């Protein structure tokens, strides 16, 4: 009742994956280059596999403009989640917290992001974990892997979809 979705979703992908071995972050945009979103609901199931006890993260980017201007949400293998917003290479918003809703045993989590003007709401596995006020904007969507250490990490995404709001 708080959001008004359009008649149909705009994007659906059944599965994607990324692998990384060095300490770095890697992002891939999804959908067409013309698919730019401002207000929308974005959902994805994320699975994480790593060969070391190191903490690593997998997530989704939303409102991606370029590598210096983007918004990101993620879950990590340590039981945490994060939400960041970068503008002109500067970190404008950086939220991180541990939450019992992050599945640390199976390492499979469902993220649902509602981006509406300057408000972003994040649900993990059906539970509201944070609502943040951010700089409003528009951009593309994608997937992301963040290695805090140089370890092999595989991220898997299934049932990825975007549903624009009216």
N, CA, C and O atoms as a DFTB+ gen file, in Angstrom:
664 C
 N C O
     1  1       0.794      -1.202       0.000
     2  2       0.000       0.000       0.000
     3  2       0.837       1.267       0.000
     4  3       0.309       2.350      -0.250
     5  1       2.136       1.155       0.276
     6  2       2.989       2.336       0.331
     7  2       3.690       2.622      -0.986
     8  3       4.266       3.696      -1.160
     9  1       3.649       1.677      -1.916
    10  2       4.261       1.871      -3.223
    11  2       3.248       1.542      -4.309
    12  3       2.327       0.756      -4.087
    13  1       3.416       2.140      -5.477
    14  2       2.528       1.894      -6.609
    15  2       3.354       1.342      -7.763
    16  3       3.961       2.111      -8.510
    17  1       3.388       0.003      -7.922
    18  2       4.179      -0.560      -9.021
    19  2       3.514      -0.368     -10.371
    20  3       2.294      -0.231     -10.463
    21  1       4.332      -0.360     -11.424
    22  2       3.790      -0.321     -12.770
    23  2       3.142      -1.669     -13.072
    24  3       3.186      -2.577     -12.242
    25  1       2.544      -1.805     -14.246
    26  2       1.772      -2.995     -14.582
    27  2       2.625      -4.258     -14.690
    28  3       2.112      -5.353     -14.458
    29  1       3.904      -4.144     -15.034
    30  2       4.725      -5.328     -15.226
    31  2       6.170      -5.025     -14.862
    32  3       6.606      -3.874     -14.897
    33  1       6.909      -6.083     -14.508
    34  2       8.329      -5.903     -14.212
    35  2       9.079      -5.576     -15.500
    36  3       8.624      -5.881     -16.602
    37  1      10.221      -4.956     -15.331
    38  2      11.005      -4.493     -16.473
    39  2      12.167      -5.425     -16.784
    40  3      12.635      -5.468     -17.922
    41  1      12.638      -6.172     -15.790
    42  2      13.821      -7.001     -15.964
    43  2      13.648      -8.286     -15.173
    44  3      13.185      -8.249     -14.033
    45  1      14.014      -9.426     -15.760
    46  2      14.068     -10.690     -15.035
    47  2      15.205     -11.520     -15.598
    48  3      15.273     -11.748     -16.805
    49  1      16.099     -11.975     -14.729
    50  2      17.189     -12.880     -15.095
    51  2      17.143     -14.054     -14.135
    52  3      16.999     -13.863     -12.928
    53  1      17.263     -15.261     -14.656
    54  2      17.146     -16.432     -13.787
    55  2      18.404     -16.689     -12.977
    56  3      18.306     -17.091     -11.818
    57  1      19.596     -16.470     -13.553
    58  2      20.801     -16.697     -12.763
    59  2      22.027     -16.023     -13.379
    60  3      22.147     -15.890     -14.597
    61  1      22.932     -15.602     -12.491
    62  2      24.221     -14.991     -12.843
    63  2      25.247     -15.439     -11.813
    64  3      24.881     -15.885     -10.726
    65  1      26.530     -15.323     -12.145
    66  2      27.575     -15.646     -11.174
    67  2      28.821     -14.805     -11.437
    68  3      29.059     -14.348     -12.555
    69  1      29.608     -14.613     -10.377
    70  2      30.907     -13.935     -10.448
    71  2      31.883     -14.713      -9.590
    72  3      31.488     -15.336      -8.605
    73  1      33.172     -14.682      -9.961
    74  2      34.227     -15.308      -9.173
    75  2      35.385     -14.318      -9.085
    76  3      35.714     -13.635     -10.055
    77  1      35.996     -14.255      -7.904
    78  2      37.106     -13.333      -7.682
    79  2      38.085     -13.998      -6.723
    80  3      37.674     -14.675      -5.780
    81  1      39.383     -13.805      -6.964
    82  2      40.394     -14.383      -6.066
    83  2      41.255     -13.328      -5.379
    84  3      41.891     -13.631      -4.369
    85  1      41.296     -12.117      -5.885
    86  2      42.129     -11.091      -5.261
    87  2      41.296     -10.198      -4.347
    88  3      40.067     -10.203      -4.406
    89  1      41.982      -9.433      -3.502
    90  2      41.299      -8.490      -2.623
    91  2      40.865      -7.317      -3.482
    92  3      41.679      -6.478      -3.866
    93  1      39.590      -7.267      -3.776
    94  2      39.085      -6.269      -4.715
    95  2      37.560      -6.306      -4.695
    96  3      36.952      -7.096      -3.973
    97  1      36.969      -5.450      -5.488
    98  2      35.529      -5.457      -5.723
    99  2      35.317      -5.538      -7.224
   100  3      36.055      -4.935      -8.004
   101  1      34.306      -6.285      -7.616
   102  2      33.988      -6.428      -9.038
   103  2      32.492      -6.250      -9.216
   104  3      31.694      -6.841      -8.488
   105  1      32.116      -5.427     -10.193
   106  2      30.709      -5.154     -10.471
   107  2      30.419      -5.438     -11.931
   108  3      31.265      -5.203     -12.794
   109  1      29.227      -5.943     -12.210
   110  2      28.750      -6.124     -13.581
   111  2      27.344      -5.571     -13.677
   112  3      26.481      -5.888     -12.859
   113  1      27.121      -4.737     -14.688
   114  2      25.795      -4.197     -14.914
   115  2      24.947      -5.231     -15.629
   116  3      25.464      -6.048     -16.390
   117  1      23.642      -5.198     -15.385
   118  2      22.724      -6.128     -16.031
   119  2      21.628      -5.342     -16.742
   120  3      21.415      -4.161     -16.463
   121  1      20.943      -6.002     -17.652
   122  2      19.926      -5.319     -18.449
   123  2      20.582      -4.555     -19.579
   124  3      21.798      -4.623     -19.763
   125  1      19.792      -3.840     -20.323
   126  2      20.321      -3.074     -21.446
   127  2      20.913      -1.759     -20.959
   128  3      20.617      -1.300     -19.856
   129  1      21.751      -1.164     -21.793
   130  2      22.340       0.129     -21.471
   131  2      21.322       1.244     -21.386
   132  3      21.608       2.310     -20.841
   133  1      20.137       1.011     -21.920
   134  2      19.073       2.009     -21.881
   135  2      18.200       1.883     -20.645
   136  3      17.376       2.758     -20.378
   137  1      18.370       0.798     -19.882
   138  2      17.542       0.552     -18.698
   139  2      18.077       1.332     -17.514
   140  3      18.956       0.860     -16.792
   141  1      17.544       2.527     -17.318
   142  2      17.919       3.395     -16.207
   143  2      16.706       3.531     -15.301
   144  3      15.602       3.817     -15.763
   145  1      16.919       3.326     -14.018
   146  2      15.816       3.327     -13.057
   147  2      15.979       4.444     -12.037
   148  3      17.089       4.799     -11.642
   149  1      14.842       4.986     -11.624
   150  2      14.833       6.021     -10.601
   151  2      14.123       5.507      -9.352
   152  3      14.724       5.444      -8.280
   153  1      12.853       5.141      -9.484
   154  2      12.054       4.592      -8.392
   155  2      11.627       3.184      -8.785
   156  3      11.011       2.992      -9.833
   157  1      11.953       2.186      -7.939
   158  2      11.733       0.799      -8.330
   159  2      11.864      -0.127      -7.128
   160  3      12.307       0.275      -6.052
   161  1      11.465      -1.379      -7.344
   162  2      11.695      -2.461      -6.398
   163  2      12.630      -3.432      -7.099
   164  3      12.425      -3.760      -8.267
   165  1      13.656      -3.895      -6.390
   166  2      14.702      -4.742      -6.968
   167  2      14.877      -5.941      -6.036
   168  3      15.130      -5.772      -4.843
   169  1      14.742      -7.146      -6.579
   170  2      14.885      -8.347      -5.765
   171  2      15.894      -9.310      -6.354
   172  3      16.040      -9.390      -7.573
   173  1      16.597     -10.046      -5.494
   174  2      17.550     -11.069      -5.940
   175  2      17.869     -12.011      -4.786
   176  3      17.980     -11.597      -3.633
   177  1      18.013     -13.287      -5.128
   178  2      18.511     -14.274      -4.169
   179  2      20.011     -14.409      -4.417
   180  3      20.450     -14.577      -5.555
   181  1      20.794     -14.335      -3.334
   182  2      22.251     -14.320      -3.451
   183  2      22.839     -15.476      -2.654
   184  3      22.516     -15.669      -1.481
   185  1      23.710     -16.243      -3.311
   186  2      24.446     -17.310      -2.650
   187  2      25.932     -16.996      -2.681
   188  3      26.439     -16.454      -3.663
   189  1      26.633     -17.340      -1.593
   190  2      28.059     -17.045      -1.473
   191  2      28.826     -18.313      -1.127
   192  3      28.435     -19.065      -0.235
   193  1      29.928     -18.542      -1.847
   194  2      30.817     -19.666      -1.553
   195  2      32.237     -19.123      -1.524
   196  3      32.665     -18.437      -2.452
   197  1      32.973     -19.432      -0.448
   198  2      34.369     -19.027      -0.367
   199  2      35.180     -20.193       0.178
   200  3      34.656     -21.029       0.914
   201  1      36.449     -20.252      -0.181
   202  2      37.294     -21.372       0.241
   203  2      38.136     -21.052       1.466
   204  3      39.076     -21.783       1.775
   205  1      37.823     -19.999       2.150
   206  2      38.610     -19.594       3.315
   207  2      37.664     -19.047       4.384
   208  3      36.524     -18.694       4.082
   209  1      38.125     -18.977       5.609
   210  2      37.271     -18.426       6.665
   211  2      37.153     -16.898       6.608
   212  3      36.555     -16.288       7.494
   213  1      37.713     -16.292       5.585
   214  2      37.676     -14.829       5.470
   215  2      36.238     -14.342       5.245
   216  3      35.394     -15.080       4.736
   217  1      35.981     -13.110       5.627
   218  2      34.683     -12.493       5.424
   219  2      34.644     -11.872       4.027
   220  3      35.501     -11.058       3.681
   221  1      33.658     -12.254       3.234
   222  2      33.492     -11.738       1.874
   223  2      32.034     -11.331       1.696
   224  3      31.181     -11.714       2.497
   225  1      31.743     -10.560       0.657
   226  2      30.385     -10.056       0.471
   227  2      29.933     -10.164      -0.979
   228  3      30.732     -10.071      -1.911
   229  1      28.627     -10.363      -1.143
   230  2      27.985     -10.359      -2.453
   231  2      26.758      -9.458      -2.347
   232  3      26.094      -9.425      -1.311
   233  1      26.464      -8.733      -3.411
   234  2      25.326      -7.832      -3.350
   235  2      24.869      -7.375      -4.709
   236  3      25.188      -7.979      -5.734
   237  1      24.115      -6.296      -4.698
   238  2      23.594      -5.711      -5.939
   239  2      23.843      -4.210      -5.937
   240  3      23.790      -3.553      -4.898
   241  1      24.110      -3.694      -7.108
   242  2      24.229      -2.249      -7.287
   243  2      22.915      -1.745      -7.862
   244  3      22.245      -2.435      -8.630
   245  1      22.574      -0.561      -7.484
   246  2      21.365       0.073      -8.016
   247  2      21.678       1.552      -8.200
   248  3      22.514       2.115      -7.493
   249  1      21.009       2.161      -9.140
   250  2      21.302       3.558      -9.480
   251  2      22.786       3.757      -9.802
   252  3      23.407       4.713      -9.337
   253  1      23.350       2.835     -10.609
   254  2      24.752       2.905     -11.044
   255  2      24.879       3.920     -12.163
   256  3      24.186       3.823     -13.175
   257  1      25.759       4.892     -11.987
   258  2      26.045       5.874     -13.030
   259  2      27.400       5.557     -13.644
   260  3      27.522       5.437     -14.864
   261  1      28.429       5.421     -12.793
   262  2      29.767       5.008     -13.211
   263  2      30.503       4.514     -11.977
   264  3      29.910       4.440     -10.900
   265  1      31.786       4.173     -12.107
   266  2      32.510       3.580     -10.983
   267  2      32.806       4.565      -9.856
   268  3      33.359       4.168      -8.831
   269  1      32.456       5.830     -10.021
   270  2      32.615       6.829      -8.962
   271  2      31.278       7.313      -8.416
   272  3      31.239       8.101      -7.471
   273  1      30.167       6.835      -9.019
   274  2      28.826       7.278      -8.643
   275  2      27.865       6.092      -8.703
   276  3      27.362       5.740      -9.770
   277  1      27.617       5.480      -7.539
   278  2      26.726       4.328      -7.512
   279  2      26.225       4.068      -6.097
   280  3      26.772       4.583      -5.121
   281  1      25.180       3.263      -6.010
   282  2      24.613       2.817      -4.744
   283  2      24.706       1.298      -4.716
   284  3      24.558       0.648      -5.750
   285  1      24.952       0.724      -3.532
   286  2      25.207      -0.704      -3.394
   287  2      24.598      -1.212      -2.099
   288  3      24.660      -0.535      -1.072
   289  1      24.007      -2.408      -2.144
   290  2      23.621      -3.133      -0.934
   291  2      24.247      -4.518      -1.010
   292  3      24.403      -5.070      -2.099
   293  1      24.606      -5.083       0.143
   294  2      25.280      -6.378       0.139
   295  2      25.058      -7.104       1.464
   296  3      24.659      -6.505       2.463
   297  1      25.328      -8.411       1.445
   298  2      25.390      -9.234       2.648
   299  2      26.762      -9.893       2.661
   300  3      27.344     -10.148       1.607
   301  1      27.278     -10.168       3.861
   302  2      28.592     -10.819       3.907
   303  2      28.530     -12.102       4.724
   304  3      27.554     -12.362       5.427
   305  1      29.583     -12.892       4.619
   306  2      29.626     -14.199       5.259
   307  2      29.809     -14.100       6.769
   308  3      29.698     -15.104       7.472
   309  1      30.087     -12.910       7.271
   310  2      30.207     -12.694       8.708
   311  2      28.888     -12.387       9.386
   312  3      28.855     -12.149      10.594
   313  1      27.779     -12.387       8.617
   314  2      26.470     -12.109       9.188
   315  2      26.071     -10.650       9.135
   316  3      25.148     -10.228       9.831
   317  1      26.760      -9.878       8.313
   318  2      26.461      -8.456       8.216
   319  2      25.841      -8.073       6.897
   320  3      25.821      -8.854       5.946
   321  1      25.338      -6.860       6.855
   322  2      24.820      -6.276       5.623
   323  2      25.311      -4.840       5.543
   324  3      25.664      -4.228       6.551
   325  1      25.323      -4.322       4.333
   326  2      25.746      -2.945       4.162
   327  2      24.980      -2.253       3.061
   328  3      24.425      -2.885       2.162
   329  1      24.964      -0.942       3.154
   330  2      24.366      -0.081       2.133
   331  2      25.286       1.116       1.979
   332  3      25.557       1.827       2.947
   333  1      25.767       1.340       0.766
   334  2      26.655       2.472       0.528
   335  2      26.156       3.304      -0.642
   336  3      25.468       2.810      -1.536
   337  1      26.520       4.573      -0.611
   338  2      26.250       5.482      -1.721
   339  2      27.511       6.308      -1.948
   340  3      28.027       6.941      -1.027
   341  1      28.000       6.293      -3.191
   342  2      29.214       7.015      -3.552
   343  2      28.878       8.062      -4.608
   344  3      28.186       7.764      -5.581
   345  1      29.364       9.285      -4.419
   346  2      29.185      10.349      -5.401
   347  2      30.528      11.016      -5.624
   348  3      31.182      11.452      -4.677
   349  1      30.935      11.094      -6.881
   350  2      32.233      11.665      -7.267
   351  2      33.385      11.025      -6.482
   352  3      34.351      11.696      -6.119
   353  1      33.265       9.723      -6.228
   354  2      34.301       8.988      -5.523
   355  2      34.274       9.141      -4.019
   356  3      35.066       8.508      -3.321
   357  1      33.367       9.980      -3.497
   358  2      33.254      10.189      -2.055
   359  2      32.110       9.348      -1.499
   360  3      31.044       9.259      -2.108
   361  1      32.336       8.737      -0.347
   362  2      31.330       7.930       0.311
   363  2      30.331       8.854       0.997
   364  3      30.657       9.490       2.000
   365  1      29.114       8.931       0.461
   366  2      28.087       9.816       1.007
   367  2      27.281       9.125       2.108
   368  3      26.863       9.763       3.074
   369  1      27.068       7.827       1.956
   370  2      26.318       7.051       2.938
   371  2      27.016       5.709       3.075
   372  3      27.328       5.061       2.076
   373  1      27.263       5.289       4.319
   374  2      27.891       3.995       4.554
   375  2      27.262       3.387       5.800
   376  3      27.591       3.769       6.924
   377  1      26.356       2.441       5.592
   378  2      25.666       1.775       6.685
   379  2      26.162       0.337       6.728
   380  3      26.208      -0.336       5.699
   381  1      26.531      -0.136       7.912
   382  2      26.906      -1.538       8.081
   383  2      26.418      -1.993       9.446
   384  3      26.538      -1.274      10.437
   385  1      25.862      -3.207       9.481
   386  2      25.401      -3.753      10.749
   387  2      25.361      -5.266      10.651
   388  3      25.260      -5.822       9.557
   389  1      25.439      -5.928      11.787
   390  2      25.216      -7.365      11.859
   391  2      23.730      -7.576      12.104
   392  3      23.100      -6.802      12.825
   393  1      23.170      -8.618      11.508
   394  2      21.746      -8.868      11.677
   395  2      21.489     -10.369      11.644
   396  3      22.037     -11.076      10.799
   397  1      20.667     -10.852      12.551
   398  2      20.353     -12.280      12.623
   399  2      19.617     -12.772      11.378
   400  3      19.566     -13.979      11.143
   401  1      19.055     -11.886      10.588
   402  2      18.341     -12.293       9.378
   403  2      19.293     -12.724       8.262
   404  3      18.865     -13.391       7.320
   405  1      20.564     -12.362       8.346
   406  2      21.546     -12.787       7.346
   407  2      21.886     -14.250       7.613
   408  3      22.355     -14.591       8.699
   409  1      21.655     -15.105       6.638
   410  2      21.896     -16.543       6.772
   411  2      23.396     -16.821       6.665
   412  3      23.975     -16.727       5.583
   413  1      24.018     -17.163       7.790
   414  2      25.457     -17.438       7.797
   415  2      25.762     -18.928       7.665
   416  3      26.920     -19.304       7.485
   417  1      24.740     -19.783       7.752
   418  2      24.974     -21.226       7.608
   419  2      24.908     -21.660       6.153
   420  3      25.880     -22.205       5.629
   421  1      23.792     -21.431       5.497
   422  2      23.641     -21.804       4.094
   423  2      24.257     -20.770       3.154
   424  3      24.547     -21.086       2.000
   425  1      24.462     -19.532       3.633
   426  2      25.004     -18.429       2.840
   427  2      24.140     -18.145       1.606
   428  3      24.655     -17.840       0.531
   429  1      22.831     -18.250       1.781
   430  2      21.881     -17.877       0.733
   431  2      20.921     -16.874       1.348
   432  3      20.268     -17.163       2.350
   433  1      20.836     -15.696       0.748
   434  2      20.011     -14.622       1.273
   435  2      19.204     -13.976       0.158
   436  3      19.664     -13.857      -0.977
   437  1      17.991     -13.563       0.506
   438  2      17.133     -12.872      -0.449
   439  2      17.106     -11.393      -0.092
   440  3      16.703     -11.021       1.010
   441  1      17.535     -10.553      -1.028
   442  2      17.519      -9.105      -0.820
   443  2      16.372      -8.482      -1.600
   444  3      16.119      -8.844      -2.749
   445  1      15.688      -7.552      -0.973
   446  2      14.643      -6.771      -1.624
   447  2      14.920      -5.311      -1.305
   448  3      14.962      -4.917      -0.139
   449  1      15.108      -4.512      -2.347
   450  2      15.415      -3.092      -2.193
   451  2      14.270      -2.290      -2.779
   452  3      13.850      -2.535      -3.909
   453  1      13.768      -1.339      -2.021
   454  2      12.778      -0.395      -2.531
   455  2      13.462       0.960      -2.582
   456  3      13.777       1.545      -1.547
   457  1      13.690       1.457      -3.795
   458  2      14.325       2.764      -3.991
   459  2      13.244       3.729      -4.465
   460  3      12.713       3.592      -5.568
   461  1      12.930       4.689      -3.632
   462  2      11.849       5.629      -3.933
   463  2      12.294       7.033      -3.524
   464  3      12.343       7.375      -2.342
   465  1      12.618       7.838      -4.554
   466  2      13.114       9.195      -4.348
   467  2      14.357       9.161      -3.451
   468  3      15.367       8.566      -3.828
   469  1      14.297       9.800      -2.253
   470  2      15.470       9.838      -1.380
   471  2      15.403       8.792      -0.266
   472  3      16.162       8.866       0.700
   473  1      14.511       7.833      -0.398
   474  2      14.352       6.786       0.620
   475  2      14.682       5.429       0.015
   476  3      14.147       5.063      -1.031
   477  1      15.564       4.685       0.674
   478  2      15.882       3.317       0.260
   479  2      15.598       2.397       1.440
   480  3      16.061       2.630       2.557
   481  1      14.831       1.352       1.172
   482  2      14.448       0.380       2.188
   483  2      15.042      -0.963       1.805
   484  3      14.946      -1.373       0.648
   485  1      15.656      -1.654       2.760
   486  2      16.284      -2.946       2.502
   487  2      15.661      -4.015       3.381
   488  3      15.595      -3.884       4.603
   489  1      15.203      -5.082       2.723
   490  2      14.714      -6.278       3.403
   491  2      15.696      -7.410       3.120
   492  3      16.178      -7.550       1.996
   493  1      15.990      -8.216       4.136
   494  2      16.814      -9.410       3.965
   495  2      16.001     -10.588       4.479
   496  3      15.565     -10.613       5.630
   497  1      15.808     -11.560       3.599
   498  2      15.038     -12.761       3.934
   499  2      13.676     -12.415       4.536
   500  3      13.215     -13.064       5.476
   501  1      13.045     -11.387       3.980
   502  2      11.688     -11.002       4.369
   503  2      11.580     -10.040       5.532
   504  3      10.477      -9.602       5.856
   505  1      12.675      -9.701       6.164
   506  2      12.641      -8.803       7.323
   507  2      13.241      -7.445       6.974
   508  3      14.279      -7.359       6.318
   509  1      12.578      -6.397       7.420
   510  2      13.101      -5.044       7.251
   511  2      14.351      -4.888       8.114
   512  3      14.294      -5.081       9.329
   513  1      15.493      -4.534       7.485
   514  2      16.722      -4.342       8.257
   515  2      17.150      -2.887       8.323
   516  3      17.812      -2.487       9.281
   517  1      16.786      -2.078       7.319
   518  2      17.118      -0.652       7.402
   519  2      16.315       0.146       6.379
   520  3      15.927      -0.355       5.324
   521  1      16.084       1.406       6.736
   522  2      15.547       2.424       5.831
   523  2      16.482       3.608       5.935
   524  3      16.771       4.090       7.030
   525  1      16.955       4.075       4.790
   526  2      17.940       5.147       4.794
   527  2      17.495       6.287       3.885
   528  3      16.831       6.071       2.871
   529  1      17.873       7.501       4.269
   530  2      17.682       8.661       3.412
   531  2      18.975       8.848       2.630
   532  3      20.052       8.961       3.215
   533  1      18.864       8.879       1.313
   534  2      20.026       8.973       0.428
   535  2      19.815      10.118      -0.550
   536  3      18.730      10.695      -0.619
   537  1      20.861      10.442      -1.306
   538  2      20.696      11.404      -2.386
   539  2      19.854      10.745      -3.476
   540  3      20.196       9.650      -3.923
   541  1      18.768      11.374      -3.916
   542  2      17.953      10.756      -4.968
   543  2      18.720      10.744      -6.285
   544  3      19.669      11.506      -6.472
   545  1      18.303       9.883      -7.180
   546  2      18.960       9.814      -8.471
   547  2      18.398       8.701      -9.316
   548  3      17.370       8.108      -8.989
   549  1      19.084       8.423     -10.408
   550  2      18.693       7.339     -11.293
   551  2      19.957       6.687     -11.830
   552  3      21.026       7.297     -11.842
   553  1      19.824       5.441     -12.273
   554  2      20.976       4.736     -12.809
   555  2      20.617       3.319     -13.180
   556  3      19.458       2.911     -13.107
   557  1      21.629       2.577     -13.578
   558  2      21.458       1.179     -13.971
   559  2      21.547       0.273     -12.744
   560  3      21.892       0.724     -11.652
   561  1      21.232      -1.004     -12.938
   562  2      21.338      -1.985     -11.865
   563  2      22.387      -3.021     -12.233
   564  3      22.724      -3.176     -13.407
   565  1      22.909      -3.734     -11.230
   566  2      23.924      -4.740     -11.486
   567  2      24.175      -5.618     -10.284
   568  3      23.448      -5.565      -9.292
   569  1      25.220      -6.433     -10.384
   570  2      25.620      -7.339      -9.321
   571  2      27.028      -6.973      -8.867
   572  3      27.776      -6.341      -9.612
   573  1      27.391      -7.364      -7.652
   574  2      28.710      -7.014      -7.152
   575  2      29.263      -8.036      -6.174
   576  3      28.519      -8.654      -5.412
   577  1      30.575      -8.204      -6.205
   578  2      31.302      -9.084      -5.306
   579  2      32.379      -8.251      -4.636
   580  3      33.108      -7.525      -5.313
   581  1      32.492      -8.344      -3.303
   582  2      33.493      -7.588      -2.554
   583  2      34.341      -8.549      -1.740
   584  3      33.843      -9.171      -0.801
   585  1      35.608      -8.680      -2.084
   586  2      36.551      -9.495      -1.320
   587  2      37.318      -8.572      -0.388
   588  3      38.031      -7.678      -0.842
   589  1      37.174      -8.785       0.913
   590  2      37.927      -8.006       1.891
   591  2      39.357      -8.508       2.008
   592  3      40.238      -7.795       2.487
   593  1      39.585      -9.766       1.557
   594  2      40.914     -10.376       1.564
   595  2      41.122     -11.109       0.242
   596  3      40.165     -11.310      -0.505
   597  1      42.347     -11.508      -0.055
   598  2      42.655     -12.217      -1.302
   599  2      42.317     -13.703      -1.144
   600  3      43.194     -14.512      -0.842
   601  1      41.057     -14.055      -1.344
   602  2      40.581     -15.437      -1.262
   603  2      39.658     -15.701      -2.447
   604  3      39.108     -14.772      -3.039
   605  1      39.495     -16.971      -2.782
   606  2      38.549     -17.297      -3.850
   607  2      37.130     -17.172      -3.311
   608  3      36.783     -17.736      -2.273
   609  1      36.320     -16.413      -4.050
   610  2      34.924     -16.221      -3.694
   611  2      34.079     -16.369      -4.938
   612  3      34.401     -15.826      -5.995
   613  1      32.990     -17.111      -4.802
   614  2      31.997     -17.244      -5.860
   615  2      30.684     -16.701      -5.337
   616  3      30.245     -17.058      -4.243
   617  1      30.056     -15.833      -6.123
   618  2      28.735     -15.314      -5.802
   619  2      27.775     -15.791      -6.883
   620  3      28.100     -15.806      -8.070
   621  1      26.590     -16.179      -6.441
   622  2      25.555     -16.643      -7.361
   623  2      24.273     -15.869      -7.095
   624  3      23.856     -15.708      -5.949
   625  1      23.655     -15.394      -8.168
   626  2      22.389     -14.671      -8.060
   627  2      21.334     -15.429      -8.839
   628  3      21.580     -15.868      -9.963
   629  1      20.158     -15.584      -8.247
   630  2      19.026     -16.195      -8.943
   631  2      17.796     -15.318      -8.756
   632  3      17.704     -14.531      -7.815
   633  1      16.860     -15.478      -9.675
   634  2      15.594     -14.732      -9.622
   635  2      15.817     -13.233      -9.399
   636  3      15.317     -12.645      -8.440
   637  1      16.572     -12.645     -10.302
   638  2      16.880     -11.219     -10.254
   639  2      15.798     -10.479     -11.029
   640  3      15.530     -10.804     -12.186
   641  1      15.183      -9.498     -10.408
   642  2      14.129      -8.762     -11.107
   643  2      14.073      -7.306     -10.648
   644  3      14.475      -6.957      -9.538
   645  1      13.561      -6.483     -11.542
   646  2      13.331      -5.062     -11.255
   647  2      11.900      -4.733     -11.665
   648  3      11.463      -5.068     -12.766
   649  1      11.181      -4.075     -10.766
   650  2       9.812      -3.673     -11.020
   651  2       9.738      -2.162     -10.786
   652  3       9.772      -1.715      -9.640
   653  1       9.636      -1.367     -11.865
   654  2       9.555       0.082     -11.697
   655  2       8.294       0.519     -10.943
   656  3       7.267      -0.158     -10.981
   657  1       8.390       1.628     -10.278
   658  2       7.240       2.227      -9.592
   659  2       6.657       3.322     -10.478
   660  3       7.351       3.905     -11.310
   661  1       5.384       3.584     -10.282
   662  2       4.729       4.640     -11.089
   663  2       5.183       6.012     -10.623
   664  3       4.748       7.025     -11.172
